[in-house]
Amino acid sequence: MKEEGAKEGEKKVVFLPAELYGRIEERVRATEFRSVEEYVTFVLEEVLGGEEESEEEEVKKRLRALGYLE
Protein backbone atom coordinates (compact mmCIF):
# COMPACT_ATOMS: atom_id res chain seq x y z
CA MET A 1 0.00 0.00 0.00
CA LYS A 2 1.39 3.37 -1.00
CA GLU A 3 1.46 6.24 1.49
CA GLU A 4 -1.03 8.95 0.55
CA GLY A 5 0.74 11.73 -1.31
CA ALA A 6 3.87 9.62 -1.85
CA LYS A 7 5.35 9.70 -5.33
CA GLU A 8 6.59 6.58 -7.10
CA GLY A 9 10.28 6.17 -6.39
CA GLU A 10 10.26 8.76 -3.60
CA LYS A 11 12.58 7.84 -0.74
CA LYS A 12 12.27 8.37 2.99
CA VAL A 13 14.95 8.37 5.67
CA VAL A 14 15.12 5.61 8.29
CA PHE A 15 17.67 5.64 11.09
CA LEU A 16 19.31 2.41 12.24
CA PRO A 17 21.57 1.83 15.23
CA ALA A 18 25.22 1.97 14.08
CA GLU A 19 25.87 -1.57 15.33
CA LEU A 20 22.99 -2.97 13.27
CA TYR A 21 24.10 -1.00 10.22
CA GLY A 22 27.59 -2.48 10.58
CA ARG A 23 26.20 -6.01 10.77
CA ILE A 24 24.15 -5.38 7.63
CA GLU A 25 27.24 -3.98 5.84
CA GLU A 26 29.10 -7.21 6.61
CA ARG A 27 26.26 -9.29 5.26
CA VAL A 28 26.01 -7.15 2.10
CA ARG A 29 29.68 -7.82 1.33
CA ALA A 30 28.89 -11.55 1.19
CA THR A 31 25.99 -11.06 -1.24
CA GLU A 32 25.34 -9.58 -4.65
CA PHE A 33 23.51 -6.58 -3.18
CA ARG A 34 25.19 -3.28 -4.05
CA SER A 35 24.35 -1.39 -0.87
CA VAL A 36 22.88 -1.56 2.60
CA GLU A 37 19.85 0.35 1.29
CA GLU A 38 19.25 -2.22 -1.47
CA TYR A 39 19.57 -5.10 1.01
CA VAL A 40 17.28 -3.53 3.63
CA THR A 41 14.68 -2.70 0.97
CA PHE A 42 14.72 -6.31 -0.25
CA VAL A 43 14.39 -7.74 3.27
CA LEU A 44 11.53 -5.43 4.21
CA GLU A 45 9.66 -6.18 0.98
CA GLU A 46 10.05 -9.91 1.70
CA VAL A 47 8.77 -9.51 5.26
CA LEU A 48 5.83 -7.34 4.29
CA GLY A 49 4.97 -9.55 1.32
CA GLY A 50 5.05 -12.59 3.61
CA GLU A 51 2.50 -10.98 5.91
CA GLU A 52 0.13 -10.43 3.00
CA GLU A 53 0.52 -14.05 1.92
CA SER A 54 -0.16 -15.26 5.47
CA GLU A 55 -3.32 -13.18 5.66
CA GLU A 56 -4.46 -14.52 2.29
CA GLU A 57 -3.84 -18.11 3.42
CA GLU A 58 -5.82 -17.48 6.61
CA VAL A 59 -8.78 -16.19 4.59
CA LYS A 60 -8.62 -19.23 2.29
CA LYS A 61 -8.48 -21.54 5.30
CA ARG A 62 -11.60 -19.93 6.75
CA LEU A 63 -13.44 -20.10 3.42
CA ARG A 64 -12.56 -23.82 3.12
CA ALA A 65 -13.88 -24.43 6.63
CA LEU A 66 -17.13 -22.75 5.64
CA GLY A 67 -17.36 -24.84 2.48
CA TYR A 68 -16.84 -22.02 0.00
CA LEU A 69 -13.54 -23.42 -1.31
CA GLU A 70 -12.48 -26.97 -1.99
ROKOL-345181 format. One record per residue: residue number from 1; residue in three letters; x, y, z of N, C-alpha, C, O, CB in turn. Coordinates in steps of 0.001 Angstrom, whole numbers, plus 524288, in hexadecimal, padded with zeros to 5 digits. Each point is the difference from the previous one (the first is absolute). Glycine has a CB too. Layout:
N
seq_type_n_u_n_v_n_w_ca_u_ca_v_ca_w_c_u_c_v_c_w_o_u_o_v_o_w_cb_u_cb_v_cb_w
NUM_ALA_X_Y_Z_X_Y_Z_X_Y_Z_X_Y_Z_X_Y_Z
...
This chain:
70
seq_type_n_u_n_v_n_w_ca_u_ca_v_ca_w_c_u_c_v_c_w_o_u_o_v_o_w_cb_u_cb_v_cb_w
1_MET_80344_7FB78_80000_7FCBC_80488_80000_8037D_804D6_80000_803BB_80052_80304_7F50A_7FACE_801B3
2_LYS_8060A_80886_7F800_80323_804B2_7FF65_7FDFF_8043C_803AD_7FB49_800CE_80087_806A1_7FCE2_7F614
3_GLU_801BF_80500_80BEC_7FE9A_80443_80382_7FD4F_80446_7FCDD_801AD_80148_7FBAE_805E8_7FC9E_80A53
4_GLU_7F43C_8044F_7FC2C_7FD25_8041E_7FD4E_8039C_8049B_7FEEC_802C0_801CB_80383_7F4E0_7FB5C_800CB
5_GLY_80864_804BC_7F6FB_8034B_8045F_7FE88_80587_7FE78_7FE84_80303_8034B_7FE36_7F7A6_80207_80798
6_ALA_806BB_7F5B5_7FAE8_8054D_7FE42_7FEA8_8006C_7FF4C_7FA21_7FC69_7FE08_7FD7A_80491_7FD81_80B41
7_LYS_80374_80618_7F520_800F1_7FF68_7FA66_80302_7FAFB_7FF0E_8031E_7FE58_80345_7FCE6_80B6F_7FB72
8_GLU_7FF0C_7F3D0_7FCD1_802C9_7FB3B_7FE82_805DA_80112_7FFF8_801D0_803C2_7FD9C_7F67E_7F92D_7FCFB
9_GLY_80A99_7FFC1_80812_805A6_8009F_8002A_801F6_803C8_80425_804B6_80073_800DE_7FB30_7FD86_7F5D5
10_GLU_7FC79_804C2_80BDE_80199_8039F_80427_80269_7FCE9_80473_7FE49_7FBA8_80126_7FA97_80ABB_7FC65
11_LYS_80B10_7FBCD_804F3_802B5_7FD4C_8043F_7FF2F_802E9_80517_7FF52_804C2_80016_8075E_7F7CD_7F9A3
12_LYS_7F963_8007D_80A80_7FF8B_80221_80544_804BE_7FE4D_8031E_80286_7FC20_7FEAE_7F397_803C3_800E7
13_VAL_80B1A_802F3_8047D_80485_7FEDE_8034A_7FE4E_7FC94_80496_7FBFC_800F7_80276_8084A_80796_7FAF0
14_VAL_7FEDD_7F36F_803B2_7FF38_7FCA5_80487_80536_7FFA9_802D3_8040A_7FF1F_7FD8A_7F4AC_7FBA5_7FE09
15_PHE_8073D_805EA_8098A_804CD_7FFC7_80306_8007F_7FAA3_8027F_7FC43_7FDE9_8022F_8035C_80BCA_7FF83
16_LEU_80518_7F41A_7FDF0_80132_7FAF3_8025F_8045C_800B3_803F1_8035F_8035B_7FF4E_7F9CE_7F7DB_7F890
17_PRO_802D0_801A5_80C4B_80479_8002F_8038F_804FA_7FEA6_7FCFF_7FFF1_7FC9F_7FC94_7FA4B_800EC_80B1D
18_ALA_80A15_8051B_7F99B_804F6_7FF3D_7FD3A_801BD_7FA4E_80017_80202_7FE05_7FC1B_80080_80B1A_80634
19_GLU_7FCBD_7F43E_80219_80191_7FA85_80063_7FD00_7FC9D_7FC12_80246_7FCA8_7FD66_7FFD3_804B4_80C1F
20_LEU_7F8CC_7FF8C_7F618_7FCD6_7FD03_7FC46_801AB_80130_7FA67_8006C_7FC77_7FCC6_7F80E_80395_8098D
21_TYR_80877_804EC_7F88D_801C2_80186_7FAC8_80515_7FD34_7FEA0_800A6_7FE20_7FB9E_7FB02_80AA4_8056D
22_GLY_807E1_7F6F6_802A7_804FD_7FD50_7FF1B_7FF35_7FA37_7FED2_8028D_7FDD5_7FC8C_801CC_80892_80962
23_ARG_7F81F_7F720_7FCF2_7FEE5_7FA74_7FF06_7FDB3_7FF3C_7FA93_8013D_7FC36_7FD4F_7FD4D_80262_80C46
24_ILE_7FE1B_80506_7F4D9_7FDAC_7FFA0_7FAC3_8043B_800CB_7FBDC_80017_7FD35_7FC15_7F739_8061A_8075B
25_GLU_80C31_80078_7FD63_8044F_800E2_7FC4C_8032C_7FB0A_7FF31_8015D_7FEAB_7FB95_7FF0C_80AB4_8072B
26_GLU_800C2_7F3E5_8017F_802F0_7FB18_7FF97_7FD0C_7FC01_7FCBE_8024A_7FD55_7FCB9_801C9_8046E_80BF8
27_ARG_7F6F1_7FDD9_7F835_7FCDB_7FC3C_7FD16_7FFBE_8017D_7FA37_80031_7FC99_7FC9C_7FA86_80193_80B7E
28_VAL_804DA_806E1_7F6C9_7FFB5_801D3_7FA8E_804EE_7FE7A_7FD06_7FFB4_7FE90_7FB6C_7FA95_808F2_80759
29_ARG_80A36_7F8CC_7FFC4_804EB_7FE98_7FD6D_80009_7FA53_7FE33_802B6_7FEAA_7FC43_801D5_807FA_80935
30_ALA_7F87F_7F60A_7FD23_7FFD6_7FA6F_7FEAC_7FB97_7FEB8_7FC2B_7FEF1_7FB6D_7FEF2_804D5_8029B_809D6
31_THR_7F9AB_80600_7F526_7FBA3_7FF2E_7FC5F_800FD_802F8_7FAEE_80421_80255_7FF35_7F5A6_7FC76_8085B
32_GLU_8025C_80109_7F519_80051_802FA_7FB1E_7FD3C_80541_80063_7FF97_802CF_7FC1F_800DA_7F4CA_7FF07
33_PHE_7FDA5_809C2_8098A_7FD90_8051F_800A8_80434_8042B_7FF95_80477_7FF2A_80194_7F466_7FD10_8042A
34_ARG_805AC_8084D_7F81B_803D0_8042A_7FF2A_8006B_803CE_80483_803B8_80309_80045_7FA86_7FC16_7F667
35_SER_7FDEF_800C2_80CEF_8001E_803B9_8044E_7FCB2_7FE0D_8048D_7FCE2_7FC61_7FF74_80480_80AF1_7FA2E
36_VAL_7FF5F_7FB27_80AD4_7FCCB_7FECF_80490_7FA4F_8015E_7FEC4_7FC70_7FD12_8015C_80B3A_8049B_804CC
37_GLU_7F784_802BC_7F74C_7FAB0_801AA_7FEA7_7FD43_7FBE5_7FC9F_7FB7A_7FEB0_800F9_80764_80AB6_7FF88
38_GLU_7FFD5_7F498_7FB93_7FDB4_7FC12_7FC89_7FE9F_7FB0C_8030F_7FBD9_7FDB4_7FF39_80953_805F0_7F933
39_TYR_7FE56_7FAC2_80B08_7FF21_7FB4F_80328_7FB5A_800BD_803AF_7FC8E_7FCA8_80044_80D0A_80141_7FF34
40_VAL_7F650_80676_8035E_7FBCD_80105_803BD_7FAC4_80062_7FD2E_7FC11_7FE04_801EF_80A41_806AA_803F9
41_THR_7F996_7FDD1_7F598_7FB2E_80060_7FCEC_7FE10_7FA96_7FE83_7FB5A_7FEDE_80081_80776_809DD_7FC0A
42_PHE_800B4_7F3EB_801A0_7FE8F_7FAAA_7FE88_7FDBC_7FD0B_804AF_7FBE4_7FD8B_7FF97_80B27_8027A_7F987
43_VAL_7FBAB_8003F_80B4F_7FE49_7FD1C_804A3_7FAA0_801E6_801CC_7FC9E_7FCD1_8013E_80CC6_801E0_8016D
44_LEU_7F5D0_8065F_7FD7C_7FAF9_80212_801BF_7FB9D_7FE90_7FC3B_7FBA9_7FECE_801B1_80909_8088E_802AD
45_GLU_7FC65_7F8BF_7F68C_7FBFE_7FE62_7FC3B_7FE97_7FA40_800B7_7FB73_7FE86_7FF88_807DB_80832_7FA1F
46_GLU_8009E_7F60A_8077D_7FF00_7FA72_800FB_7FCA5_7FF43_804DE_7FC4A_7FCF1_7FFF7_80C3D_800CE_7FBC3
47_VAL_7F8C2_80503_80864_7FD13_7FF84_804E7_7FA68_801DF_7FF45_7FC51_7FD55_8018E_80BF5_803EC_80393
48_LEU_7F718_80344_7F88C_7FAC2_8021C_7FF43_7FCD6_7FCC8_7FC27_7FB49_7FF59_800B2_8082E_80977_8014C
49_GLY_7FF0E_7F52C_7F9F9_7FD4D_7FC96_7FC4D_7FE5A_7FAF6_80291_7FBD3_7FDF1_7FECE_80945_805F2_7F9F3
50_GLY_7FE17_7FA14_80ABF_7FEC4_7FB3A_802D8_7FB3C_800A7_80373_7FCE4_7FC60_8008C_80C7C_8014C_7FF45
51_GLU_7F602_806F1_80288_7FB6F_80106_80338_7FB17_7FFD3_7FCB2_7FC11_7FDC5_801A3_80952_807B0_8046A
52_GLU_7FAC9_7FCDC_7F555_7FB78_7FFFD_7FC8F_7FE9D_7FA77_7FE6E_7FB64_7FEA0_7FFE1_80703_80A3F_7FCDA
53_GLU_80182_7F3E5_8020C_7FF03_7FAA2_7FE8D_7FD95_7FD07_80488_7FC72_7FCDF_7FF2F_80AFD_80377_7FA83
54_SER_7FA6B_80093_80B11_7FDE6_7FD5B_80495_7FA50_80170_800CE_7FCCB_7FC9F_80132_80C13_8034C_802DE
55_GLU_7F5DD_804FF_7FB4D_7FA9B_801C3_80093_7FC90_7FD75_7FBDD_7FBA4_7FE53_80128_80776_80A37_80297
56_GLU_7FED3_7F72C_7F778_7FD0B_7FD98_7FBC4_7FF0C_7FA34_80129_7FBB1_7FE0A_7FF25_8082D_80868_7FA72
57_GLU_80011_7F6DD_80852_7FF73_7FA78_80154_7FC09_7FF44_80465_7FCF8_7FC45_7FFF1_80C4F_80226_7FD43
58_GLU_7F6BD_80515_8068B_7FC3E_7FFAE_80451_7FA6E_800A5_7FDFF_7FC7B_7FD36_801B9_80A49_80653_80473
59_VAL_7F868_8000F_7F642_7FAD1_800D1_7FDAF_7FE56_7FB1C_7FD0B_7FB8E_7FE3F_80086_8061D_80B78_7FEBC
60_LYS_801E3_7F410_7FD9E_7FEBC_7FB3F_7FD19_7FEA0_7FB86_803AB_7FC61_7FD01_7FEF7_8098F_805E8_7F9DE
61_LYS_7FCF4_7FCA5_80B71_7FF08_7FBE5_803D7_7FA7F_8008C_80241_7FD2B_7FC27_8008E_80C75_80381_8019B
62_ARG_7F4EE_80517_7FF1B_7FAC7_800FB_80222_7FBC5_7FED9_7FBFE_7FBF5_7FDC0_80150_807D1_8090F_8048F
63_LEU_7FD22_7FABA_7F53C_7FC24_7FEF3_7FBE3_7FF64_7FA24_7FF0F_7FBAC_7FE22_7FF0D_80685_80A78_7FCCA
64_ARG_8022C_7F476_8046B_7FFAC_7FA4B_7FF87_7FCC1_7FDAB_8046E_7FCB9_7FC97_7FF25_80C06_80350_7FC69
65_ALA_7F839_801FE_80929_7FD22_7FE0C_80490_7FA25_8010E_7FF89_7FCCF_7FD03_80200_80B2B_80470_80378
66_LEU_7F6A6_802C5_7F7E9_7FA82_80142_7FF33_7FDB2_7FD54_7FB34_7FB4E_8005C_7FF07_80658_80821_80547
67_GLY_801A5_7F4D6_7F8B7_7FE1D_7FD30_7FB77_7FFDF_80322_7FAF3_7FDDF_7FE33_7FC16_7FD04_7FCB4_80A0E
68_TYR_8075B_809BD_7F9EC_7FFEF_80347_7FB4D_80465_7FE93_7FC36_7FF96_80112_7FB54_7FC74_8061B_809F8
69_LEU_8081A_7F675_7FCA3_80459_7FE50_7FCB4_800E8_7FA31_800D6_7FEE6_7FDE5_8042E_8053E_80B15_7FC34
70_GLU_7FDD9_7F481_7FBA5_80144_7FA76_80081_80599_7FF39_801A2_801BE_7FB8F_8009D_7F7A4_80260_7F8AD
